[in-house]
Amino acid sequence: MKILRWRLLNLLIIATLTAVLSSVSFAKEKVYKWKLATTWGPTLSPFIDAPKNLSKMVEEMSNGRLIIRVDASNKHKSAFGILDMVKGGQYDMGHSASYYWKGKDINTMPLTTMPFGMTTPEQYAWFYHGGGLELMQKVYKKHKVLSFPGGNTGNQMGGWFKKEINSVDDLKGLKMRIPGFAGEVMAKLGLTVTNIAPGELYTSLERGTIDALEWVGPGMDIKMGFHKIAPYYYTGWHEPSTELQYLVNQKKFNKLPKDLQQILLTAIKVTAYDMYIQNYDMSAESWSKISTDYPDIKIKTFPKPVLDAMKKANAELLVEKTKDQPLLKEILDSQAAYQKKVREWTKMSDYLYLKDNL
Ligand code: CA
């Protein structure tokens, strides 16, 4: 009797163990396969590196449970259609710049950068501690999309011109590629303004579709070859802190388990920061060789009357564009108030340090 009970107990243990083991080996965890569309071409470093690094990071951190395929613009053929594709669900995520769809939703514009606005550390402080991130979600809520900072270019150069700009009159009539609010400012000063996808910038300048353009800074500009056609390279005023952006389809995000949501959010933040410092390094490297390798490039700063005219046009446009646009006004007021506060500290810290140590 004892032996029988012992055998029965053994059988029970074996059966339980088998059940547990088979549940472990057969209950494979769900794998989420996502697609991300970017505005950038497949080799456009460092912009394309942010989503590529994100994809690698989430796959490793999730042990293969979240896989994100990155499609560059040559694949989906819609460099400026990222918001629509994420909104419509053709893509789960996007990587682009918010001001590219100001024509569809004006409130998206100031979430990238504003002429004469905040510098990169100032703007990151606004996003993460000054209410910026909340305002960004407020803007994208109606598109059923979440939006996050996606990497910053730092202060951008003012662009490439075929001739020297000595007065506001020299600007009048030029056809220039310049996006965002800066494009509105230039239009007010008499330029014909357009936005062109990154992959078509050089040929547009070469064919004369445009006379001038701005892109980013030396790290990304010089290898594009703009200097061969337009050698006057101006310092910046218009994009002091261009933040790229990750977009996430809200419904798809809600379907992810909590741990994968956190992995994704962490990877978004880390890869955005990595892109910022990668671009800073690329520009520093490129700038260190500019006078020896490219002696024909003429580095210029816009004369004060031109900068004053830009500032005046900018101030007038801010009043004009915020009429009947309460959310746009709320964002711009929030940025202006934060800039006023944070700039006092920037002056005391970085500005005084640099002024005395250049
Ligand atoms: Ca730019």
Residues whose N, C-alpha, C, O or C-beta is under 5 A from the ligand:
A	BS01	CA	Q156 E214 W215 V216 E239
